[in-house]
Amino acid sequence: MEAKMVGSKIAEARKKLNLSQADLARHLFISPQAVGKWERGESIPDLITLNRLALTIGTDLNYFSEDFHTISPENQFEDQQAESMAQLSPPGQKKRPGWDMSGGNWVDADFSGLKNLKEKFSSSNLQRCLFKGSDLSGLLLKGNHVDRCDFSGSDIRNSHIQGSFLNNCLFKECSLNDTLFSGSYLSGCNFDGADFSGVIIKSGGLSGRTTKPGEEGKNSLAGTIWNRTSFQDTAIVDVVFEGRLEECSFENCAFSRVTFREATLINMFFKNKSLKKIRFIDCRADRITYAFLKSGRADLTGITLLTE
């Protein structure tokens, strides 16, 4: 790959998502200087970082090739969507007119009570928008930047959120059952009372810190339901887990300032080289969970072993 060509493509995709170099750097867990060097063609990301970058901006590795210069990440995705929908339509059936707000810049808009959203907001910049009490089941978001939006009380089950940034958003009392977050980053959000049953968070980040410089944020998880929730290759930073966690798994995750407080851990799976950075306060665990934690060299002083 030619460094200047790759750098130009990174800068183009970043600007289409209305992200600063600092925003992109935070979600890739690198320095803004590194992003600057890429865009100036002074260096090039390694393959692992390039793959994560592709997920983040909502495209694939082909986007960075020289032969892919005519298609933007947004247009590539929209073309694929149009082709898929055409294949699903019965032969001879006239297409119904519809609306599609993908690729938009939406600020202070009220979409509360919206139904059948599906993929129609992909590759969009959403700021301070309201989606309260909406039926967003089956939602497909790819390459979105979502900042300070309110999804409280919404149904977001069976959705796929890919390569998106969700910062300082409200998800109170949301149903997120069986939703996949891939290559996405959730920072400073409120998930009080949300249901994470069957959720997969993969190749992204869950952070209590806001991405706004000078602001102090947190991920609030009071009363959150954790059942069969899976964290894979995820950076988990400044997060407190409470309540009952059952059949959840943490595989190859990076932990920083993570606390389990007054939590009951049942049939939990931990596959990490070290769990030393996790803090346990007044927790209880069954034998299999206790064994996984001990194998990962976790500090077990804050855990009581449950009796049969």
Buried (B, 14 or more C-beta within 10 A) or exposed (E): EEBEBBBBBBBBBBEBBEBEBEBBBBBBBBEBEBBBBBBEBEEBBEEEBBBBBBBBBBBBBEBBBEEBEEEBBBEBBBEEBEEEEEEEEEEEEEEEEEEBBBBBEBEEBEBBEBEEBBBBBBBBBBBBBBBBBBBBBBBBBBBBBBBBBBBBBBBBBBBBBBBBBBBBBBBBBBBBBBBBBBBBBBBBBBBBBBBBBBBBBBBBBBBBBBBBEEEEBBBBBEBBBBBBBBBBBBBBBBBBBBBEBBBBBBBEBBBBBBBBBBBBBBBBEBEBEEBEBBBBBEBBBBEEBBEBBEEBEBEBEBBEEBEE
